[in-house]
Amino acid sequence: MSDPLHQFEIHPLLPLSLDGVNISFTNSSLFMTVAVATASIFLIGGVSRSKLIPDRWQSMTEMTYGFIANLIDETIGLKGRKYFSLIFTLFMFIFMGNVIGMIPYTFTFTSHIIVTFGLAMIAFGMATLIGFMRHGFHYFSIFVPKGAPLYMLPIIVPIEILSYISRPISLSIRLFANMMAGHTMLKVFAGFTVALGILGIGPLVVSTLLTAFEILVAVLQAYVFTILTCIYLNDSINLH
């Protein structure tokens, strides 16, 4: 039975270096490009053929747009619409990366902590920057819950700061851990199916169910990452 973690190894496809720094184009880079290209084709193809009565393709693009727009309105409000491009881009990139990674012989780049942490830092960094741009030093009031008694502030403020700093860590680990764990389980049960031959019917059934479940997780994790980004932006825009 093959190593279930072998699928997460990064291999250089085009070895490159710049002043001793490895900038090779890898299998991870390739499927990031594929995810961006797929999302672009899906969206551009849908809107370029716009009709009064939309076809299925146009309907899907409009539903995707409307889904994120409604999510922003519900979590942030009207002030959040100017950040639609950021939130929509994050959602589509993660969604496409997760779903494409479910296709056999592809690579799931969202199963790497460095990728998910980078995405989380973009969301966290933008939320923090927007907070300071809108509120200045008053943004620090986010660490002081409204109505908290003064004598509790020495305890509450450090907890709030720690919670705030841990946001990109929890955001990245949640996505990375779910994708890596799911793909590892699929690989393990698929290995049992092959190794057991005719007796591998049980693992085959489990693998089929796990595949359906993992597809659901792939979509759900893109949604969770996006809604948490909206919540962080809401805190930055509206404070407490």
Stockholm file with secondary structure:
# STOCKHOLM 1.0

chainA/1-240         MSDPLHQFEIHPLLPLSLDGVNISFTNSSLFMTVAVATASIFLIGGVSRSKLIPDRWQSMTEMTYGFIANLIDETIGLKGRKYFSLIFTLFMFIFMGNVIGMIPYTFTFTSHIIVTFGLAMIAFGMATLIGFMRHGFHYFSIFVPKGAPLYMLPIIVPIEILSYISRPISLSIRLFANMMAGHTMLKVFAGFTVALGILGIGPLVVSTLLTAFEILVAVLQAYVFTILTCIYLNDSINLH
#=GR chainA/1-240 SS CCCTTGGGCCCEEECCEETTEECCEEHHHHHHHHHHHHHHHHHHHHHHTCCSSCCHHHHHHHHHHHHHHHHHHHHTCGGGGGGHHHHHHHHHHHHHHHHHTTSTTCCCGGGSHHHHHHHHHHHHHHHHHHHHHHHGGGGGGGGSCTTCCGGGHHHHHHHHHHHHHTHHHHHHHHHHHHHHHHHHHHHHHHHHHHHHGGGGHHHHHHHHHHHHHHHHHHHHHHHHHHHHHHHHHHHHHHCC
#=GC SS_cons         CCCTTGGGCCCEEECCEETTEECCEEHHHHHHHHHHHHHHHHHHHHHHTCCSSCCHHHHHHHHHHHHHHHHHHHHTCGGGGGGHHHHHHHHHHHHHHHHHTTSTTCCCGGGSHHHHHHHHHHHHHHHHHHHHHHHGGGGGGGGSCTTCCGGGHHHHHHHHHHHHHTHHHHHHHHHHHHHHHHHHHHHHHHHHHHHHGGGGHHHHHHHHHHHHHHHHHHHHHHHHHHHHHHHHHHHHHHCC
//
